[in-house]
Amino acid sequence: MAQKPELDRVDRALLQALSTNARASGAALAAEVGVAESTVSLRLRRLQSLGTVRGYRVEVDLASLGVSLQALIAIRLVKHDRSEIDAFRAQVPHLPGVLGVFHMAGAEDYLLHVAARDAEELREFVLAHLTGHPAVAHTETNLIFEHVDGDGWNKLVG
């Protein structure tokens, strides 16, 4: 098991500040955390090298691009053969419209978060990429009416 990196007050404060605004300047982060800008730069590089900060990303409003439908698709595999699981896991994140992949314990093996322009595109995704896949035994599609990002992870940093 990998050793958990030690994070002090400054590291934790930086993570909190970045969660609010990942585009904040070094000067703004330094002022918020109460350290020198050079300290912020060193700490951020350290957090990145440790893998604690895995990256920065842009959030795109998919609806503004005409992609207004999202779904969670539960997938049960035919069998739990390691090579088939690995092949499925390697392929599925790159399918068109896939936003996230969760490998799970329980009745279902995977949960895919997908986006589509409409119900027909979602149906075509399921038929073209899932129901005919040799590793897939069963799918169940659930439409998402609303999604709200959580910030409860901040309390785990504290």
Disulfide bonds with the S-S distance in Angstrom:
none
